[in-house]
Amino acid sequence: MTTTPAAETLPDLLRACAAAVPEREALVVGEVRLTYAQLAERMDDARRALQGIGVGEGDVVALLAPNDAAWVPVAFGAMAAGARVDAFNTWVKAYDIEYLLTSSKASVLVMVDRVRGNDLVAELRKLVPDLARPQDVFPELRHVVVLGDDVPDGALAWRDLPKPPATPGKPDPGEPAFVLYTSGSTKNPKAVPLCHRDLILNGFHIGERMGLSADDRVWFGSPLFWSFGCANALMATMTHRACFVLQEQFEPHAAAELMAAERVTAAYLLPAMVDALANGPAERVRAVKSLRTGLTIGRPEEVERAITQLGIGEMCNVYGSTETYGNCCVTDHRMPLETRLSTQGEPLTGVAIRVADQETGALLPAGEPGELQVRGRLTPGYLNDDMANADAFTGDGWFRTGDRGVVNADGTVSFVGRITDMIKTSGINVSPAEVESFLSGHPDVAEAVVLGAPHPSRDEVVVAFVVARGGKLTAQDVIAHCKERIAGYKVPWAVAIVEELPKTGTGKLVRRTLRDEAGKLVQDKLKAGTP
């Protein structure tokens, strides 16, 4: 599309696509191929199934599922019933699920039974032994619905839900379509609402910068429950009536084969994906002559690798966060290579960015580095977290990103680095405070400090320094404890058991010393062959 969509809600966007291009492919995932008309029909089936168990306006449907053929129809169907969709990540353990269900106040949980090695039902049962009565533990949770064939006792089977006739709900364009959960400086993930109208507009303008049209086929292999997925790639694709080619789980050789088989024209790539493809099936990717554009993040050399080694000549560089609907800056695909390597482009239409001195709040001129602050297309604020909102937003409504950057004289934005302690590993935010809080609950841990350290393909990795009670606790013990109980991306990649943590005379932690030590730990593990 070359004009902004008229639809103001996600269900209406899909209905408009189905009316305009009913036979055009909309979604390819696994063995499933759906046209826009078929996808809209599945959305309507999901809407009626959810309405049949009482879902309506004001409800929250939590969706705990991987990249599969059900994700989009269930999410859009819930919205078409008038509900909000809270997208949970599939690496969760009971520790994470408890917080997410409490925070979301979900009315219905729609989930798969397991994702790869993670038995999600078993994790949920640690909290809710009787799946037929989830409200005994979570008062707002009326039903647990399981997708697929392996449905445990007490849960409802999605396949068996009746689909009685029901009038569609009328979601408000200015109300949240999705709530996504992102880590920050606090110990718990923050709930970030993203609203219908702004999801559509932001996605459309991202697609504009990429040069998307209805003839494009967009490959995506990261989780849909990230803003990179449901708020960015999916929206950019649908607002241009293109085809979304979804890989269930990224594996470089399978990705290259899928790109070739589907003749994709655009790809969403994280730095670790670029490395895996460049170090493996690079020739196969370069042979996909249709592949011309896409989005990636990372250092200039990482972006250049996607362009030169993978042959994606119009690859775009981006900047943003969940709070800014995934991206707020995107380079135009026609920009000179040097601009696409050294900047993240101009702010999207409807977005403004300024730079402020972090200490004084004084606004800084072009070319001066400081904290990037964003206004325009933003989350309306974290749910039920006045303290976080006060910290994150200025009095005049600008979002403090916690990132250091520059607005250049030509209006483009260049990201410099993080100001806060938050860790960014393989594109995922990890809160040090959250992991520290979890580690401190171990009976043999006296103190724990968590921070990020640079990694060649993951951007950063999680590193923990632990003071043990007694002398028996090992680094392997700590890692094993984490793997069993928290999401995999939060598990420390490296652990050091230390006698004490470096502190000032007033007891303040000296993080700079630990950052140096964390860097050495990571380098030693890399030299030993740990990927």
Backbone torsions as a table, in degrees:
resi	resn	phi	psi	omega
1	MET	NA	146.5	177.3
2	THR	-109.1	-6.1	178.1
3	THR	-119.2	150.7	-179.3
4	THR	-60.7	133.8	-179.8
5	PRO	-59.3	143.7	177.3
6	ALA	-79.3	-24.8	-178.5
7	ALA	-62.4	142.2	-179.0
8	GLU	-116.2	-2.7	173.6
9	THR	-130.0	157.9	-177.3
10	LEU	-64.4	-43.4	175.7
11	PRO	-59.2	-39.9	178.6
12	ASP	-67.3	-32.9	176.4
13	LEU	-61.4	-46.7	179.6
14	LEU	-65.8	-40.1	177.9
15	ARG	-62.2	-39.4	179.6
16	ALA	-65.5	-40.2	177.1
17	CYS	-63.1	-43.3	-179.1
18	ALA	-64.6	-34.5	179.0
19	ALA	-73.5	-37.4	-175.3
20	ALA	-82.5	-41.0	-175.7
21	VAL	-135.7	63.8	-171.6
22	PRO	-59.7	-33.6	-174.8
23	GLU	-94.9	-0.1	178.9
24	ARG	-77.4	139.2	178.6
25	GLU	-63.9	133.9	-179.0
26	ALA	-109.3	-40.0	-172.7
27	LEU	-144.0	129.8	172.6
28	VAL	-125.2	121.1	177.7
29	VAL	-150.9	123.5	-176.4
30	GLY	59.1	-128.6	179.2
31	GLU	-89.9	-0.4	-174.5
32	VAL	-93.4	132.2	174.9
33	ARG	-130.0	122.8	-177.1
34	LEU	-126.0	134.0	169.9
35	THR	-78.9	171.8	177.6
36	TYR	-63.2	-35.8	177.9
37	ALA	-65.4	-42.0	180.0
38	GLN	-68.6	-38.5	178.7
39	LEU	-65.1	-40.5	177.4
40	ALA	-64.5	-36.7	177.7
41	GLU	-65.4	-41.4	178.1
42	ARG	-66.3	-36.7	175.0
43	MET	-59.5	-44.2	-177.9
44	ASP	-67.1	-37.6	175.2
45	ASP	-61.0	-44.2	180.0
46	ALA	-64.8	-39.8	177.8
47	ARG	-57.8	-50.0	-177.1
48	ARG	-67.1	-35.6	177.1
49	ALA	-62.9	-42.4	-179.8
50	LEU	-71.8	-40.1	176.3
51	GLN	-62.6	-31.0	179.0
52	GLY	-65.4	-22.6	175.8
53	ILE	-105.9	18.9	170.0
54	GLY	97.0	6.3	-179.5
55	VAL	-75.1	132.4	179.1
56	GLY	-155.4	-163.8	-177.2
57	GLU	-61.0	134.7	-179.3
58	GLY	92.6	-10.2	178.8
59	ASP	-82.6	161.8	175.7
60	VAL	-121.5	123.7	174.6
61	VAL	-105.8	116.3	175.9
62	ALA	-87.1	132.6	-177.9
63	LEU	-117.3	117.1	-178.2
64	LEU	-121.0	87.3	-173.8
65	ALA	-154.6	154.3	178.7
66	PRO	-84.8	-171.7	175.8
67	ASN	-70.8	93.2	176.5
68	ASP	-139.4	179.9	-173.4
69	ALA	-68.0	-15.8	-177.3
70	ALA	-87.1	-22.9	-168.5
71	TRP	-57.2	-55.1	-176.0
72	VAL	-66.1	-48.5	178.7
73	PRO	-59.5	-40.6	-179.6
74	VAL	-66.1	-46.0	-179.2
75	ALA	-61.5	-50.0	-178.7
76	PHE	-69.0	-33.2	177.2
77	GLY	-64.7	-40.2	177.1
78	ALA	-62.4	-42.5	178.2
79	MET	-65.0	-38.3	179.4
80	ALA	-65.9	-22.5	174.7
81	ALA	-82.2	-8.5	-179.8
82	GLY	102.8	3.7	-176.1
83	ALA	-92.0	165.4	170.6
84	ARG	-95.7	148.1	178.9
85	VAL	-112.4	120.6	173.7
86	ASP	-100.6	114.3	-175.4
87	ALA	-91.7	116.2	-179.8
88	PHE	-96.0	146.8	177.6
89	ASN	-82.4	151.2	-170.3
90	THR	-89.4	4.3	176.5
91	TRP	-91.5	6.1	-171.6
92	VAL	-68.1	150.8	168.2
93	LYS	-114.7	179.9	-177.7
94	ALA	-55.4	-39.6	179.3
95	TYR	-54.5	-44.1	-178.6
96	ASP	-75.5	-42.2	-177.2
97	ILE	-60.6	-40.1	-179.4
98	GLU	-58.9	-46.5	179.6
99	TYR	-65.5	-44.1	-175.8
100	LEU	-64.0	-43.7	180.0
101	LEU	-69.1	-35.9	177.6
102	THR	-67.3	-44.8	-177.9
103	SER	-68.3	-43.4	-175.0
104	SER	-74.7	-25.6	-172.0
105	LYS	53.7	43.6	-176.6
106	ALA	-61.8	139.3	175.5
107	SER	-83.9	-37.0	-178.2
108	VAL	-138.0	137.6	172.8
109	LEU	-110.0	117.2	174.0
110	VAL	-104.4	123.5	-171.2
111	MET	-146.5	162.5	166.8
112	VAL	-93.2	163.8	-177.6
113	ASP	-77.1	-33.7	178.5
114	ARG	-155.9	156.4	173.2
115	VAL	-128.0	111.6	-175.2
116	ARG	50.7	-120.0	-176.4
117	GLY	-88.0	1.4	-175.8
118	ASN	-96.5	108.6	179.3
119	ASP	-81.4	93.5	-174.3
120	LEU	-68.1	-37.0	178.3
121	VAL	-63.6	-41.8	178.5
122	ALA	-61.9	-39.8	178.4
123	GLU	-65.6	-42.3	178.9
124	LEU	-64.5	-37.8	-177.8
125	ARG	-68.1	-20.2	173.6
126	LYS	-64.0	-25.5	179.7
127	LEU	-100.9	-38.3	-174.9
128	VAL	-125.8	86.4	-178.3
129	PRO	-59.5	-37.0	-179.7
130	ASP	-105.7	100.6	-176.0
131	LEU	-68.0	-15.5	176.3
132	ALA	-76.5	-16.2	-177.8
133	ARG	-131.1	60.9	-178.7
134	PRO	-65.8	-24.0	-178.8
135	GLN	-67.2	-14.2	176.0
136	ASP	-64.3	-27.1	-178.5
137	VAL	-108.3	-43.1	179.8
138	PHE	-118.7	99.8	-168.1
139	PRO	-54.6	-33.0	-177.4
140	GLU	-82.3	-16.2	-172.2
141	LEU	-82.6	108.3	-175.5
142	ARG	-89.1	-34.9	-174.5
143	HIS	-143.0	146.5	166.5
144	VAL	-112.7	121.1	-177.4
145	VAL	-117.0	130.0	-175.7
146	VAL	-112.0	128.3	175.8
147	LEU	-79.4	152.2	176.3
148	GLY	92.6	-170.1	-172.6
149	ASP	-94.4	-23.3	-175.4
150	ASP	-94.2	88.1	-174.2
151	VAL	-106.5	119.8	-177.8
152	PRO	-73.7	159.6	177.9
153	ASP	-57.2	137.9	176.6
154	GLY	95.1	-25.9	179.4
155	ALA	-87.9	157.0	173.2
156	LEU	-86.5	142.5	176.5
157	ALA	-89.9	123.7	179.7
158	TRP	-55.4	-41.6	-175.8
159	ARG	-63.8	-23.7	-175.9
160	ASP	-98.1	-2.2	-178.3
161	LEU	-66.5	131.0	175.7
162	PRO	-67.5	157.8	-179.0
163	LYS	-125.0	69.5	-177.3
164	PRO	-68.2	152.3	174.9
165	PRO	-58.3	137.2	180.0
166	ALA	-157.4	145.9	179.0
167	THR	-74.3	131.4	178.9
168	PRO	-58.6	148.9	173.4
169	GLY	-73.1	173.8	-179.5
170	LYS	-127.5	82.8	179.3
171	PRO	-62.8	146.8	179.4
172	ASP	-83.0	127.2	-179.5
173	PRO	-56.4	-27.8	-178.8
174	GLY	-91.6	2.0	179.6
175	GLU	-100.0	161.8	-176.9
176	PRO	-64.3	134.3	168.2
177	ALA	-90.2	-50.5	177.5
178	PHE	-116.1	151.2	159.7
179	VAL	-121.5	123.4	179.3
180	LEU	-111.4	152.7	-174.9
181	TYR	-113.1	122.1	-175.5
182	THR	-129.4	140.4	178.3
183	SER	-78.4	151.5	177.4
184	GLY	-146.3	-142.9	-177.5
185	SER	-83.1	-9.7	179.9
186	THR	-90.2	168.1	-174.5
187	LYS	-77.5	-19.3	179.0
188	ASN	-113.3	149.6	175.4
189	PRO	-58.9	147.7	178.9
190	LYS	-97.1	139.9	-179.6
191	ALA	-87.8	116.9	-174.0
192	VAL	-111.2	106.1	176.9
193	PRO	-78.2	138.8	177.2
194	LEU	-126.6	125.9	-167.9
195	CYS	-93.9	153.9	-173.5
196	HIS	-51.7	-59.2	-172.7
197	ARG	-59.8	-44.0	-177.4
198	ASP	-72.3	-30.7	173.2
199	LEU	-60.1	-43.5	-179.2
200	ILE	-66.6	-48.9	-177.1
201	LEU	-65.4	-45.9	-178.6
202	ASN	-64.0	-43.4	178.7
203	GLY	-61.2	-41.1	179.0
204	PHE	-61.0	-44.7	-176.9
205	HIS	-72.0	-30.6	172.1
206	ILE	-61.7	-47.3	178.8
207	GLY	-60.7	-36.5	175.5
208	GLU	-58.0	-47.6	-178.7
209	ARG	-62.5	-33.2	179.3
210	MET	-77.4	-17.1	-176.4
211	GLY	81.6	29.5	-177.5
212	LEU	-75.2	150.6	173.3
213	SER	-142.6	179.8	-178.7
214	ALA	-66.7	-14.7	179.6
215	ASP	-86.2	-4.0	-173.9
216	ASP	-83.7	156.9	176.8
217	ARG	-129.9	113.6	-169.0
218	VAL	-103.8	118.9	178.1
219	TRP	-88.0	137.4	178.4
220	PHE	-142.5	128.1	-177.5
221	GLY	-128.5	7.9	173.5
222	SER	-93.2	168.0	-178.2
223	PRO	-65.4	138.6	176.6
224	LEU	-65.1	-26.6	-176.3
225	PHE	-74.1	-5.3	171.0
226	TRP	-82.0	159.0	172.5
227	SER	-64.2	-30.7	176.2
228	PHE	-57.6	-27.0	-178.3
229	GLY	-93.8	-78.0	-170.8
230	CYS	-71.6	-27.3	-178.8
231	ALA	-93.9	-17.3	-173.4
232	ASN	-116.4	-76.5	-173.5
233	ALA	-60.2	-47.0	-178.5
234	LEU	-63.4	-42.8	-178.3
235	MET	-70.4	-41.0	177.8
236	ALA	-60.9	-39.8	-179.4
237	THR	-68.4	-51.3	-174.5
238	MET	-68.1	-37.3	-178.5
239	THR	-69.0	-15.4	175.3
240	HIS	-108.6	9.2	176.1
241	ARG	56.8	35.0	178.1
242	ALA	-91.0	-176.5	-179.6
243	CYS	-105.4	133.0	-179.1
244	PHE	-98.4	112.7	179.3
245	VAL	-100.2	105.7	-169.9
246	LEU	-103.8	124.2	174.4
247	GLN	-93.8	131.7	-174.7
248	GLU	-65.9	-37.6	177.7
249	GLN	-151.4	132.1	-176.8
250	PHE	-70.6	128.6	169.0
251	GLU	-145.0	127.1	-167.0
252	PRO	-57.4	-45.2	-177.8
253	HIS	-68.7	-40.6	176.8
254	ALA	-65.0	-37.0	178.6
255	ALA	-63.9	-45.1	179.5
256	ALA	-61.5	-41.3	179.7
257	GLU	-66.7	-40.3	179.2
258	LEU	-65.9	-43.0	177.7
259	MET	-57.8	-42.4	-179.2
260	ALA	-69.3	-46.5	-176.6
261	ALA	-63.2	-35.9	-176.9
262	GLU	-94.6	0.2	179.2
263	ARG	50.8	51.8	-177.0
264	VAL	-67.3	152.7	-179.3
265	THR	-113.5	-14.7	-177.8
266	ALA	-144.1	149.3	-178.6
267	ALA	-142.2	138.1	173.8
268	TYR	-98.9	116.3	-172.7
269	LEU	-128.9	131.9	168.8
270	LEU	-87.3	159.8	-179.2
271	PRO	-53.9	-40.7	-180.0
272	ALA	-64.3	-33.3	176.6
273	MET	-68.5	-43.4	177.8
274	VAL	-57.5	-46.1	179.8
275	ASP	-61.6	-45.9	-177.9
276	ALA	-63.6	-39.4	178.8
277	LEU	-72.4	-41.6	-178.9
278	ALA	-67.8	-34.2	-179.5
279	ASN	-85.2	-6.2	-178.7
280	GLY	-124.6	-102.5	-173.4
281	PRO	-84.6	43.0	-176.8
282	ALA	-59.3	-42.0	-178.8
283	GLU	-62.4	-37.9	179.2
284	ARG	-65.5	-39.3	178.8
285	VAL	-67.9	-44.4	179.3
286	ARG	-60.8	-27.3	-179.3
287	ALA	-74.9	-11.6	176.9
288	VAL	-80.0	86.6	-171.3
289	LYS	-64.0	-23.6	179.7
290	SER	-72.5	-21.4	-173.2
291	LEU	-75.0	110.3	-172.9
292	ARG	-124.6	-26.5	-172.4
293	THR	-138.3	175.9	179.7
294	GLY	164.2	-172.0	178.1
295	LEU	-129.8	142.7	171.2
296	THR	-151.3	169.9	177.3
297	ILE	-129.7	168.9	174.2
298	GLY	127.7	-176.2	179.4
299	ARG	-69.2	159.4	-178.2
300	PRO	-51.7	-40.9	-178.6
301	GLU	-67.3	-28.8	178.6
302	GLU	-73.2	-41.4	177.0
303	VAL	-64.9	-42.0	-179.9
304	GLU	-61.8	-35.1	-179.9
305	ARG	-62.7	-39.9	178.1
306	ALA	-63.3	-35.6	-177.4
307	ILE	-77.8	-47.8	-172.8
308	THR	-85.6	-44.2	-175.6
309	GLN	-84.5	-27.6	179.0
310	LEU	-101.5	-8.5	174.9
311	GLY	75.2	23.0	179.8
312	ILE	-94.1	83.9	-166.6
313	GLY	-62.2	-29.3	-176.4
314	GLU	-106.7	23.5	-179.9
315	MET	-54.4	135.7	-178.6
316	CYS	-103.1	145.8	176.0
317	ASN	-100.2	142.8	-171.8
318	VAL	-135.7	161.2	173.0
319	TYR	-142.8	143.0	175.4
320	GLY	165.7	-170.1	-180.0
321	SER	-153.7	172.5	177.5
322	THR	-56.8	-39.5	-177.2
323	GLU	-64.3	-22.8	-179.9
324	THR	-104.4	29.6	178.5
325	TYR	61.4	38.0	175.3
326	GLY	92.0	-58.6	177.5
327	ASN	-137.4	141.5	171.8
328	CYS	-118.4	-13.7	175.2
329	CYS	-131.8	135.6	177.1
330	VAL	-145.2	132.5	174.1
331	THR	-70.2	145.9	173.4
332	ASP	-72.5	139.7	-176.6
333	HIS	-63.0	-16.7	-179.7
334	ARG	-94.2	-2.1	-179.4
335	MET	-65.1	153.1	175.5
336	PRO	-57.6	151.4	-177.7
337	LEU	-54.6	-45.1	-176.4
338	GLU	-60.5	-38.2	178.4
339	THR	-66.7	-39.9	179.9
340	ARG	-71.7	-21.0	177.4
341	LEU	-86.3	-37.8	-171.0
342	SER	-97.3	-10.6	179.0
343	THR	-134.8	168.2	173.6
344	GLN	-105.6	17.2	175.4
345	GLY	84.6	-177.5	178.3
346	GLU	-82.4	157.8	173.6
347	PRO	-57.3	146.9	177.3
348	LEU	-66.0	160.1	175.5
349	THR	-54.2	130.3	-179.4
350	GLY	90.1	1.7	-177.7
351	VAL	-121.5	140.0	174.0
352	ALA	-123.9	144.6	178.6
353	ILE	-131.7	135.5	174.9
354	ARG	-129.9	167.9	179.7
355	VAL	-121.4	131.5	-178.3
356	ALA	-128.3	150.1	172.2
357	ASP	-68.4	126.2	-173.6
358	GLN	-65.6	-31.8	-177.1
359	GLU	-81.3	-45.9	-172.9
360	THR	-98.8	-21.0	-175.5
361	GLY	82.4	-2.2	-179.5
362	ALA	-65.2	138.6	178.7
363	LEU	-73.9	142.0	-175.6
364	LEU	-110.6	148.3	-178.9
365	PRO	-76.7	170.7	177.6
366	ALA	-54.8	137.4	178.4
367	GLY	91.0	-12.6	179.9
368	GLU	-94.8	126.8	-179.9
369	PRO	-76.7	144.2	177.0
370	GLY	-172.0	-164.0	179.9
371	GLU	-77.9	130.0	174.9
372	LEU	-75.7	129.9	177.0
373	GLN	-124.9	140.0	-170.9
374	VAL	-122.9	142.1	173.6
375	ARG	-138.8	152.9	179.1
376	GLY	122.4	-105.2	-177.2
377	ARG	-90.1	91.4	-173.8
378	LEU	-131.3	156.4	167.7
379	THR	-55.2	144.0	176.1
380	PRO	-69.0	-5.9	178.1
381	GLY	132.4	152.5	179.2
382	TYR	-62.5	140.9	-179.2
383	LEU	-71.7	131.1	171.2
384	ASN	54.2	40.2	-177.3
385	ASP	-146.7	74.5	-177.3
386	ASP	-61.6	-36.4	-178.6
387	MET	-65.8	-44.8	178.8
388	ALA	-64.1	-38.3	178.9
389	ASN	-66.0	-39.5	178.6
390	ALA	-63.7	-36.4	178.6
391	ASP	-73.6	-34.8	-169.8
392	ALA	-87.8	-22.7	-175.1
393	PHE	-120.8	140.0	175.8
394	THR	-77.4	168.3	-179.7
395	GLY	-62.0	-26.7	179.7
396	ASP	-100.0	18.0	167.5
397	GLY	91.7	11.8	177.7
398	TRP	-90.0	142.2	179.2
399	PHE	-88.0	124.0	176.7
400	ARG	-82.6	111.7	-173.8
401	THR	-76.2	-23.6	-171.9
402	GLY	76.1	10.8	179.5
403	ASP	-109.8	145.8	176.5
404	ARG	-97.2	130.6	-178.4
405	GLY	-160.9	-176.7	-176.7
406	VAL	-134.9	138.0	165.4
407	VAL	-96.7	116.4	-175.5
408	ASN	-77.9	167.0	-176.9
409	ALA	-60.8	-28.5	-179.5
410	ASP	-87.1	4.6	177.9
411	GLY	92.6	-8.6	176.5
412	THR	-76.0	160.7	-178.1
413	VAL	-115.5	136.4	176.4
414	SER	-119.9	120.1	176.7
415	PHE	-77.3	134.1	-179.4
416	VAL	-105.3	-46.9	-179.4
417	GLY	171.5	177.7	-180.0
418	ARG	-81.6	142.2	172.3
419	ILE	-92.0	-38.5	-176.2
420	THR	-82.8	177.8	-178.6
421	ASP	-86.8	-2.2	-177.3
422	MET	-58.5	142.3	-178.1
423	ILE	-98.3	137.0	176.4
424	LYS	-115.7	104.6	-177.4
425	THR	-118.3	119.7	-178.3
426	SER	50.7	39.0	177.5
427	GLY	85.4	-0.7	-176.5
428	ILE	-108.8	135.6	174.6
429	ASN	-78.7	132.6	175.3
430	VAL	-125.7	127.0	178.7
431	SER	-84.1	117.4	174.6
432	PRO	-55.8	-39.6	-177.8
433	ALA	-61.9	-37.7	-179.7
434	GLU	-65.9	-45.2	-179.1
435	VAL	-69.2	-38.8	176.6
436	GLU	-60.3	-43.3	179.2
437	SER	-61.1	-41.7	179.1
438	PHE	-65.1	-47.0	-178.5
439	LEU	-62.1	-35.8	-177.9
440	SER	-65.8	-17.0	177.2
441	GLY	-80.2	-7.4	177.6
442	HIS	-74.3	132.1	-175.4
443	PRO	-62.9	-21.7	-178.5
444	ASP	-99.5	8.6	179.5
445	VAL	-106.1	121.1	177.3
446	ALA	-87.3	-45.0	178.1
447	GLU	-144.1	152.7	177.0
448	ALA	-147.5	138.0	174.2
449	VAL	-128.7	134.7	-177.9
450	VAL	-123.6	137.7	177.5
451	LEU	-153.5	171.9	180.0
452	GLY	-100.2	152.1	175.9
453	ALA	-135.4	145.5	-177.1
454	PRO	-60.9	142.7	177.4
455	HIS	-136.4	140.4	-172.7
456	PRO	-63.2	-29.5	-178.4
457	SER	-119.4	-13.4	-177.7
458	ARG	-106.2	7.2	-174.8
459	ASP	72.2	-70.3	173.9
460	GLU	-136.8	161.6	170.5
461	VAL	-128.2	159.3	-179.4
462	VAL	-82.7	128.1	178.3
463	VAL	-125.0	134.4	-179.0
464	ALA	-119.9	136.2	171.1
465	PHE	-110.7	123.9	-171.7
466	VAL	-124.9	129.6	170.3
467	VAL	-97.0	120.7	-174.2
468	ALA	-91.2	152.4	169.3
469	ARG	-88.0	111.9	-174.9
470	GLY	82.8	-172.2	-171.9
471	GLY	-115.7	16.0	-173.2
472	LYS	-96.8	-21.1	-175.1
473	LEU	-70.0	134.0	178.0
474	THR	-116.5	164.9	176.4
475	ALA	-59.5	-39.4	179.6
476	GLN	-63.9	-36.4	176.9
477	ASP	-61.4	-43.9	-178.2
478	VAL	-63.9	-46.6	-179.0
479	ILE	-63.3	-43.6	179.4
480	ALA	-62.7	-41.3	178.0
481	HIS	-59.1	-43.1	-179.3
482	CYS	-68.9	-43.4	-177.1
483	LYS	-60.0	-31.9	-178.5
484	GLU	-77.8	-19.4	-165.8
485	ARG	-126.7	-19.9	-179.0
486	ILE	-129.0	163.8	-178.9
487	ALA	-55.6	143.0	-172.3
488	GLY	-58.0	-35.8	-177.3
489	TYR	-71.5	-14.5	177.4
490	LYS	-89.9	-12.7	-177.0
491	VAL	-68.5	129.4	178.9
492	PRO	-56.6	133.5	176.6
493	TRP	-76.8	-30.6	177.1
494	ALA	-140.6	143.2	179.9
495	VAL	-132.5	136.2	173.3
496	ALA	-120.5	126.6	173.6
497	ILE	-89.4	118.9	-175.1
498	VAL	-123.4	157.7	179.5
499	GLU	-74.4	-35.3	178.7
500	GLU	-155.5	162.8	177.7
501	LEU	-100.0	143.3	-179.0
502	PRO	-69.1	127.4	-178.3
503	LYS	-138.6	157.5	175.2
504	THR	-78.0	176.3	179.3
505	GLY	-62.3	-23.5	178.7
506	THR	-93.2	5.2	177.0
507	GLY	89.4	7.3	179.8
508	LYS	-80.6	135.0	-178.7
509	LEU	-65.4	136.0	177.4
510	VAL	-96.9	89.4	-175.0
511	ARG	-69.0	-29.0	-177.3
512	ARG	-60.8	-41.3	178.0
513	THR	-61.4	-43.2	-179.6
514	LEU	-67.8	-33.3	178.0
515	ARG	-62.0	-42.0	177.8
516	ASP	-62.0	-44.3	-179.7
517	GLU	-65.6	-39.0	178.8
518	ALA	-62.6	-41.5	177.7
519	GLY	-60.8	-40.3	178.8
520	LYS	-66.7	-41.0	177.9
521	LEU	-57.8	-45.3	-178.7
522	VAL	-65.3	-44.5	-179.9
523	GLN	-62.2	-39.1	178.9
524	ASP	-64.1	-41.3	179.4
525	LYS	-67.4	-37.6	178.3
526	LEU	-65.2	-41.4	178.6
527	LYS	-64.7	-29.4	179.2
528	ALA	-80.0	-4.3	175.4
529	GLY	101.9	5.7	177.6
530	THR	-76.3	125.6	-176.8
531	PRO	-74.5	NA	NA
